[in-house]
Amino acid sequence: MTTVTLRRIEARDLDDWFALQDQAMADPFTRDGLAAEFDNHLSRPTGLFRKGELIAAFLGWLVVDELQIFQVATSANHRRQGLGRQLLTHVLRRARAGGATTATLEVRTSNAAAIALYVNLGFVIDGERKGFYPDGEDALLMRATLV
Ligand SMILES: CC(C)(COP(=O)(O)OP(=O)(O)OC[C@H]1O[C@@H](n2cnc3c(N)ncnc32)[C@H](O)[C@@H]1OP(=O)(O)O)[C@@H](O)C(=O)NCCC(=O)NCCS
């Protein structure tokens, strides 16, 4: 397998980032919404690149001691290659080094792939938000302790 590079997603990557998450996510950000993340000092947009191509993306905020995760997406034709796990493992390690003690997220109850990925990385279900999504689906709250 070709080597991958993990680095911050920058303004020059915006078109690729928007396209990837727009195709992958049930609830994608708008292009302007993503662009605003470059000016947010809490934001940690991180990409996994292969031969310069963005193939997995992460978005979260490091808020003091908590990493709040908003988006993890692997390009559809690169899934089940361990890339989501590699990206999230990297981001969690960096967050811990930056002072985070916990990571939190919401996920659709129907999103078995994402839930399995998070459980695989040590997240546990910490609650539920009824009707959280615009179409009325419930969210699971998940949390990991970063030690
Ligand atoms: C969820 C997602 C990011 C996983 O990315 P990925 O790169 O395919 O995941 P990985 O290959 O690193 O998988 C790691 C582990 O997660 C679990 N997993 C991932 N996809 C799975 C699937 N379709 N079914 C069951 N388990 C799955 C497995 O435990 C897997 O380990 P294994 O392959 O050794 O069994 C990807 O499916 C995706 O982009 N989905 C659409 C976007 C999305 O819903 N994001 C989450 C929103 S909160």
The ligand as an SDF file (V2000), in Angstrom:
LIG
                    3D

 48 50  0  0  0  0  0  0  0  0999 V2000
  -17.2200    5.5290    9.1340 C   0  0  0  0  0  0  0  0  0  0  0  0
  -16.0540    5.6580    8.1600 C   0  0  0  0  0  0  0  0  0  0  0  0
  -15.3540    6.9860    8.4180 C   0  0  0  0  0  0  0  0  0  0  0  0
  -15.0810    4.4890    8.3890 C   0  0  0  0  0  0  0  0  0  0  0  0
  -13.9290    4.7380    7.6020 O   0  0  0  0  0  0  0  0  0  0  0  0
  -12.9830    3.5770    7.0450 P   0  0  0  0  0  0  0  0  0  0  0  0
  -11.7290    4.2430    6.5960 O   0  0  0  0  0  0  0  0  0  0  0  0
  -13.7200    2.7440    6.0740 O   0  0  0  0  0  0  0  0  0  0  0  0
  -12.7530    2.7250    8.3820 O   0  0  0  0  0  0  0  0  0  0  0  0
  -11.5440    1.7110    8.6930 P   0  0  0  0  0  0  0  0  0  0  0  0
  -11.2110    0.9410    7.4720 O   0  0  0  0  0  0  0  0  0  0  0  0
  -10.4460    2.4520    9.3510 O   0  0  0  0  0  0  0  0  0  0  0  0
  -12.2580    0.7510    9.7370 O   0  0  0  0  0  0  0  0  0  0  0  0
  -11.7890    0.6040   11.0770 C   0  0  0  0  0  0  0  0  0  0  0  0
  -12.7820   -0.2480   11.8360 C   0  0  0  0  0  0  0  0  0  0  0  0
  -14.0530    0.3850   11.8870 O   0  0  0  0  0  0  0  0  0  0  0  0
  -15.0940   -0.6190   11.7510 C   0  0  0  0  0  0  0  0  0  0  0  0
  -15.7890   -0.4230   10.4810 N   0  0  0  0  0  0  0  0  0  0  0  0
  -15.4960    0.4620    9.4990 C   0  0  0  0  0  0  0  0  0  0  0  0
  -16.3920    0.3750    8.4990 N   0  0  0  0  0  0  0  0  0  0  0  0
  -17.2500   -0.6130    8.8450 C   0  0  0  0  0  0  0  0  0  0  0  0
  -18.3920   -1.1750    8.2230 C   0  0  0  0  0  0  0  0  0  0  0  0
  -18.8230   -0.7490    7.0140 N   0  0  0  0  0  0  0  0  0  0  0  0
  -19.0810   -2.1500    8.8770 N   0  0  0  0  0  0  0  0  0  0  0  0
  -18.6680   -2.5960   10.0780 C   0  0  0  0  0  0  0  0  0  0  0  0
  -17.5670   -2.0940   10.7200 N   0  0  0  0  0  0  0  0  0  0  0  0
  -16.8820   -1.1220   10.1040 C   0  0  0  0  0  0  0  0  0  0  0  0
  -14.3940   -1.9450   11.7910 C   0  0  0  0  0  0  0  0  0  0  0  0
  -14.2470   -2.3130   13.1570 O   0  0  0  0  0  0  0  0  0  0  0  0
  -13.0480   -1.5880   11.1870 C   0  0  0  0  0  0  0  0  0  0  0  0
  -12.0250   -2.4850   11.5360 O   0  0  0  0  0  0  0  0  0  0  0  0
  -11.7530   -3.7820   10.6080 P   0  0  0  0  0  0  0  0  0  0  0  0
  -11.7370   -3.3210    9.1790 O   0  0  0  0  0  0  0  0  0  0  0  0
  -10.4160   -4.2660   11.0930 O   0  0  0  0  0  0  0  0  0  0  0  0
  -12.8920   -4.7160   10.8800 O   0  0  0  0  0  0  0  0  0  0  0  0
  -16.5510    5.5490    6.6690 C   0  0  0  0  0  0  0  0  0  0  0  0
  -17.4180    4.4460    6.5460 O   0  0  0  0  0  0  0  0  0  0  0  0
  -17.2680    6.7920    6.1880 C   0  0  0  0  0  0  0  0  0  0  0  0
  -16.6430    7.7240    5.6850 O   0  0  0  0  0  0  0  0  0  0  0  0
  -18.6010    6.8250    6.3240 N   0  0  0  0  0  0  0  0  0  0  0  0
  -19.4060    7.9730    5.8420 C   0  0  0  0  0  0  0  0  0  0  0  0
  -19.1680    9.1960    6.6970 C   0  0  0  0  0  0  0  0  0  0  0  0
  -19.6760    8.9840    8.1180 C   0  0  0  0  0  0  0  0  0  0  0  0
  -20.7540    8.4520    8.3180 O   0  0  0  0  0  0  0  0  0  0  0  0
  -18.8560    9.4360    9.0870 N   0  0  0  0  0  0  0  0  0  0  0  0
  -19.2020    9.3760   10.4780 C   0  0  0  0  0  0  0  0  0  0  0  0
  -20.1320   10.4560   10.8480 C   0  0  0  0  0  0  0  0  0  0  0  0
  -20.2550   10.6630   12.6090 S   0  0  0  0  0  0  0  0  0  0  0  0
  1  2  1  0
  2  3  1  0
  2  4  1  0
  2 36  1  0
  4  5  1  0
  5  6  1  0
  6  7  2  0
  6  8  1  0
  6  9  1  0
  9 10  1  0
 10 11  2  0
 10 12  1  0
 10 13  1  0
 13 14  1  0
 14 15  1  0
 15 16  1  0
 15 30  1  0
 16 17  1  0
 17 18  1  0
 17 28  1  0
 18 19  1  0
 18 27  1  0
 19 20  2  0
 20 21  1  0
 21 22  1  0
 21 27  2  0
 22 23  1  0
 22 24  2  0
 24 25  1  0
 25 26  2  0
 26 27  1  0
 28 29  1  0
 28 30  1  0
 30 31  1  0
 31 32  1  0
 32 33  2  0
 32 34  1  0
 32 35  1  0
 36 37  1  0
 36 38  1  0
 38 39  2  0
 38 40  1  0
 40 41  1  0
 41 42  1  0
 42 43  1  0
 43 44  2  0
 43 45  1  0
 45 46  1  0
 46 47  1  0
 47 48  1  0
M  END
$$$$
